[in-house]
């Protein structure tokens, strides 16, 4: 669940409560219908994380100790969002287990290079639903760096040998131009990571520390050679209920399907 879906990125610390609740209910419905067996949920931090990360230049890594208190406060603010996401899922009867990406991941120059997934695998086996989010993670070169939810989701899909990876946002998928600025922009219904490498993507990244739609495709492209060939990947909107369920049922749905 992308940060653009569950928060309003145009306003700092603004939650889309109704959207988050509806998305949580739809996930419950997918589990009840048997469309999902083992599940990991990754959420973006949106307007809870990007504004302070940009304001205090945390995306540049460790520069001096004056950044440390802002980093700590940013983590606390993002933890408020984590708590809300967890509560919404629990209210739908989903047995979630919250993990902090910064506790299990190490980056190098802004790219997550390792994640300790033993506990996640263990909780998955007994039927829990791990929840992770974008985070500021320890970086062996930069001191710390942004670990985007997109990176986390892509790495989990690779390491857990997922059958499906769905990136849910506030738009139906990848467009030839920014659909928020150009209502006539055409949706790209199928996109090959092999051809684009995640590079030929329009979008406004000025207020997004993880690269907006370009960041999603770049995260997928980085792990594409190691993804199992039959994984189904798609970018959809969950602003209105029903699209996730339709996608998992194999029904026609407005989306961008990603192929290797």
C-alpha positions in Angstrom: 0.0 0.0 0.0 1.8 3.0 -1.3 2.2 6.3 0.6 0.3 8.0 -2.1 -2.6 5.7 -1.4 -2.9 5.9 2.3 -1.8 9.5 2.8 -2.3 12.8 1.0 1.2 13.7 -0.1 0.2 17.3 -0.8 -0.4 18.0 2.9 2.1 17.0 5.7 0.9 14.3 8.1 -2.4 13.9 6.3 -4.0 10.4 6.4 -6.6 9.1 4.0 -8.5 7.3 6.8 -11.5 6.1 4.6 -9.2 4.8 1.9 -7.0 2.9 4.4 -10.1 1.3 6.1 -11.5 0.3 2.7 -8.2 -1.2 1.6 -7.9 -3.1 4.9 -11.5 -4.5 4.4 -10.7 -5.5 0.8 -7.5 -7.4 2.0 -9.7 -9.2 4.5 -12.2 -10.1 1.7 -9.4 -11.5 -0.4 -8.2 -13.7 2.5 -11.7 -14.9 3.2 -12.3 -15.8 -0.5 -9.0 -17.8 -0.6 -7.4 -15.4 -3.1 -4.5 -15.0 -0.7 -2.7 -17.6 1.3 0.5 -16.3 3.0 0.6 -12.5 2.9 3.1 -9.7 3.7 1.9 -6.1 3.7 4.3 -3.3 3.0 3.1 0.3 3.3 4.7 3.6 2.2 5.1 6.5 4.7 3.9 9.3 2.3 3.2 12.6 4.0 4.3 11.2 7.4 7.9 10.6 6.3 8.8 12.5 3.1 8.4 16.1 4.4 10.8 15.8 7.3 13.2 13.6 5.3 13.4 16.4 2.7 13.4 19.3 5.1 16.3 18.0 7.1 18.1 16.5 4.1 18.1 13.1 5.7 18.0 11.5 2.2 21.7 12.7 1.8 22.8 10.4 4.6 24.7 11.4 7.7 26.4 14.8 7.4 26.7 15.9 11.0 25.1 15.2 14.5 22.5 18.0 14.1 20.6 15.5 11.9 20.2 12.9 14.6 17.3 14.5 16.6 15.3 15.2 13.4 16.0 11.6 12.4 14.7 10.4 15.7 11.6 12.6 15.5 10.9 11.5 12.0 11.0 7.9 13.1 8.5 8.7 15.9 6.1 10.5 13.5 6.3 7.6 11.0 5.6 5.2 13.9 2.3 7.0 14.4 1.3 6.0 10.9 2.6 2.4 11.5 0.3 2.2 14.5 -2.7 3.5 12.5 -2.1 1.0 9.7 -1.7 -1.9 12.1 -4.9 -0.9 14.0 -7.0 -0.7 10.8 -5.9 -4.1 9.7 -6.5 -5.6 13.1 -10.0 -4.2 13.1 -10.7 -6.3 10.0 -9.5 -9.4 11.9 -6.2 -9.6 10.1 -3.5 -11.0 12.5 -0.7 -8.6 11.7 2.8 -8.5 13.2 4.6 -5.2 12.8 8.2 -5.2 11.8 10.5 -2.2 11.5 12.6 -2.3 8.4 15.4 -0.4 10.1 15.8 -3.3 12.6 16.3 -5.9 9.9 17.8 -4.2 6.9 21.2 -2.7 5.9 21.8 -0.5 2.9 24.8 0.6 0.9 24.6 3.9 -1.0 20.8 4.0 -0.7 20.2 0.4 -1.9 19.1 -2.3 0.6 21.7 -5.0 0.4 20.6 -7.4 3.1 17.5 -8.2 5.2 17.3 -10.7 8.1 14.0 -12.4 7.2 14.1 -15.5 9.5 11.5 -14.0 11.9 9.2 -12.9 9.1 9.4 -16.4 7.5 8.6 -18.0 10.9 5.6 -15.8 11.6 4.3 -16.4 8.0 4.5 -20.2 8.6 2.2 -20.0 11.6 -0.3 -17.8 9.8 0.6 -14.3 10.9 0.7 -11.3 8.4 3.9 -9.4 8.7 3.6 -5.6 8.1 6.6 -3.5 7.2 7.0 0.0 5.9 9.4 2.4 4.4 12.1 3.5 6.8 15.4 5.2 7.4 17.9 2.4 7.6 21.5 2.0 8.5 23.8 2.5 5.5 27.3 1.2 5.5 28.6 4.0 3.4 26.2 7.0 4.0 25.5 6.3 7.7 21.8 6.1 7.0 19.6 6.3 3.9 16.0 6.0 2.8 14.8 2.5 2.6 11.6 2.9 0.5 8.6 0.6 0.8 9.1 -0.1 -2.9 12.5 -1.5 -2.3 11.3 -3.5 0.7 8.4 -5.0 -1.3 10.6 -5.9 -4.3 13.2 -7.6 -2.1 10.6 -9.5 -0.1 9.0 -10.7 -3.3 12.4 -12.1 -4.4 13.5 -13.6 -1.1 10.1 -15.1 -0.2 9.5 -16.4 -3.8 6.2 -14.6 -4.0 3.6 -15.7 -6.5 2.1 -12.1 -6.7 3.5 -8.6 -6.1 0.8 -5.9 -6.1 1.8 -2.2 -5.7 -1.3 -0.2 -4.8 -1.3 3.5 -5.4 -3.7 6.4 -5.9 -3.5 6.0 -9.7 -4.4 3.0 -11.9 -0.8 2.3 -12.9 2.0 3.8 -15.1 1.0 6.5 -17.6 2.8 8.0 -20.5 2.5 11.4 -18.7 1.5 12.4 -15.2 -2.2 11.7 -15.1 -2.7 14.3 -12.3 -1.4 17.1 -14.6 -2.7 15.6 -17.9 -6.1 14.0 -17.6 -5.7 12.7 -21.2 -2.5 10.7 -20.3 -2.7 7.2 -21.6 -2.4 4.2 -19.2 0.4 1.8 -20.1 -1.4 -1.6 -19.6 1.7 -3.7 -19.8 5.3 -2.8 -19.1 8.5 -4.9 -19.5 11.2 -4.3 -17.0 13.6 -5.8 -19.5 12.9 -2.9 -21.9 12.4 0.0 -19.7 14.7 -0.8 -16.7 12.4 1.5 -14.8 13.8 4.6 -16.4 11.2 5.8 -18.9 8.5 7.0 -16.5 6.9 10.4 -16.1 5.9 11.8 -12.8 6.6 14.6 -10.3 9.2 13.5 -7.8 9.8 16.9 -6.1 8.0 16.0 -2.9 8.9 12.3 -2.8 12.1 11.1 -1.2 11.7 7.6 -2.8 11.2 8.7 -6.4 7.4 8.3 -6.9 6.4 6.0 -9.8 10.0 6.0 -11.1 11.1 4.6 -7.8 8.7 1.7 -7.9 9.9 0.6 -11.3 13.5 1.1 -10.4 13.0 -1.0 -7.3 11.5 -3.8 -9.4 14.1 -3.6 -12.1 16.9 -3.9 -9.4 15.7 -7.4 -8.4 14.2 -8.5 -11.7 17.0 -10.9 -12.7 16.4 -12.8 -9.5 12.5 -12.9 -9.5 10.9 -16.2 -10.4 9.6 -16.2 -13.9 6.0 -16.9 -13.1 5.5 -14.1 -10.6 2.6 -11.9 -11.4 3.2 -8.2 -10.8 0.9 -5.2 -11.2 0.4 -1.6 -10.2 -3.2 -0.7 -9.4 -5.3 1.9 -7.7 -7.1 1.0 -4.5 -8.8 4.4 -4.1 -12.0 2.6 -4.8 -12.7 -0.9 -3.5 -12.8 -3.9 -5.8 -9.7 -3.7 -8.0 -7.4 -5.8 -5.8 -10.0 -8.6 -5.6 -10.7 -8.4 -9.4 -7.0 -8.6 -10.1 -6.4 -11.7 -7.9 -9.5 -13.3 -9.4 -8.0 -12.9 -12.9 -10.8 -10.6 -14.0 -10.2 -7.6 -16.3 -9.1 -4.6 -14.3 -7.6 -1.2 -15.1 -3.9 -1.6 -14.1 -0.4 -1.8 -15.4 0.9 -5.3 -15.5 4.6 -5.7 -15.1 6.5 -8.5 -16.9 10.1 -9.6 -16.8 
